[in-house]
Amino acid sequence: MVHRSSFIVHRSVLAVLSGVLFAISFPNYSIAWLIFIAPIPLLLALTKSGGGWESFFLGWLSQFVAWLMMVPWIVRVMSHYGGLPYVTAFLLLIALCVILGLYGGMFGWLFWRISPRAAFRRWLLVPLAWAAVEYARTFVLTGNPWNLLAAAIVDYSPLIQFDRVAGPYALGILILLPATLLSWWISQRPRGMHATIVAGSVIIVSFVWWMTGVVAAKVIARPTDDPSIRAALIQPNISQEMRWNDANLLDIFGRMMSLTQEAVDRGAKVVIWPESTVPLSFATTDFYRRAVESLSRDHGVDIILGSVALDPQNPDRIWNAAFLVSAGRTIGHYDKMHLVPFGEYVPLRKMLFFANKLVHEVGTFAFGTKDTPLIGRLRYGPAICYEIVFPQIPRTQVVHGAEVLVTITNDAWYDGTSAPRQHLNQARLRAVETDRFLLRAATTGISAFIDPTGRIVEELPMNRQGTINATFQARHSTTAYVRFGDWFAWCACFAVIVAVARPRGMRDEG
């Protein structure tokens, strides 16, 4: 019994090591190349697992540790802005990581069910199982695709170009494949021609992946025949505390108008404001709306800004919205479709009647229902804050004709943490998937101008007031991911379901 317990501890240590490597592949550590070896300790532990429950535990433990290291900033948000005691906030972080770790547990259980020890070809199902779990994480329990594997390698421009072919879940399969095959090599110790063929295949696939990405990035970066457009991304550097103080209201409004006037004086024809910067209702505050419309009319500029939108028939029904002002008129607004649980709404409200939202100044928002572009000088595909981490939202905007992506956000909650950089990195993938320029305006940072290869052309760091002057072109191309969506993820799910459904005896024979 002692001997068996020591082996369980050994496998648990490997799972923890894997979780640590996963976490430090992402910001603020950003040692991105570690993502290619991070799964190896976990996979080796799973090959020695004593059964389904142990495999589930090892997968859960690995991802529990990873999430604990990746999102510690949640404690600051809940304690500093939500008013919770630090200990309570920390316990809630633990609870969240316990829940998110369940996806890792599901991967561990799938590994056991697939039983890759039986045959080499079954090892090839392991990356598919990971992709299936990531896809499930995007939708289950309101969805949380934060820090998909693909987001770890956004600085490796040639490698992320495959994202435009089959999306982030397929890119995650490519990332996991080398670790899977190396784990097979270590655990099975193959010899002869079989080992040579596998090693050669890995080298060839990696080389082709890199070189096709290099060529694709150069081709995509070429300018099109469309006219260039100047845009200004406004970063006013307004803290949450400043926004919550009514005495600062006119100062905030004046700062935004001044920065916008400076931008149009420099020739900007599109101006992007961050999410809900001015703490007023744009639609119902006359002086606010008229000032912005007048500036738009006098200078022929499109202005996209964040504000709340009210339902005329039901004053208690509000949306977190992005308004478009073009040619001196308020054209319309896009309403945020994917709200932040316990920040913008309470899920299962009747069941969780005791749950108060952690951020006192955020109301109970309604879900938006229209995922069509805002149409002014261009067709803009908006995403508000957290929405940009969902690949499906910008893709749908482009399907409906969006020529440029716009994301407005307020990351002031996360000042001094890794959250703004993690958030930005995920936005970069959306530019690649859709082959669109992406304009990102953030209240305190990080604002950024991103090209269709996912490269940051220019950014403004946290806690700095300023404006990014971006020159871009409307784009009309259609990537394979935009055309076909998450087809690769569906195929991965189907393959894993078929493999899991087979009796273990049949799998062991195969």
Buried (B, 14 or more C-beta within 10 A) or exposed (E): EEEEEEEBEEBBEBBBBBBBBBBBBBBEBBEBEBBBBBBBBBBBBBBBBEEBEBBBBBBBBBBBBBBBBBBBBBBBBBBBBBEBEEEBBBEBBBEBBEEBBBBBBBBBBBBBBBBBBBEEEBBBBBBBBBBBBBBBBBEEEEBBBBBBBBBBBBBBBBBBBBBBBBBBBBBBBBBBBBBBBBBBBEBBEBEEEEBEEBBEEBEEBBEEBBEBBBEBBEEBEEEEEEEEBBBBBBBBBBBBEBBEEEEBBEEBBEBBBEBBBEBBEEEBBBBBBBBBBBBBBBBBBEEBBEBBBEBBBEBEBBBBBBBBBBEEEEEEEBBBBBBBBBEBEBBBBBBBBBBBBBBBBBEEEEEEEEEEBBBEEBEEBBEBEEBBBBBBBBBBBBBBBBBBBBBBBBBBBBBEEBBBBBBBBBBBBBBEBBBBBBBBBBBBBBBBBBBBBBBBBBBBBBBBBBBBBBBBBEBBEBEEBBBBBBBBBBBBEEBBBBEBBBBBBBBBBEBBEEBBEBEBEEBEEE
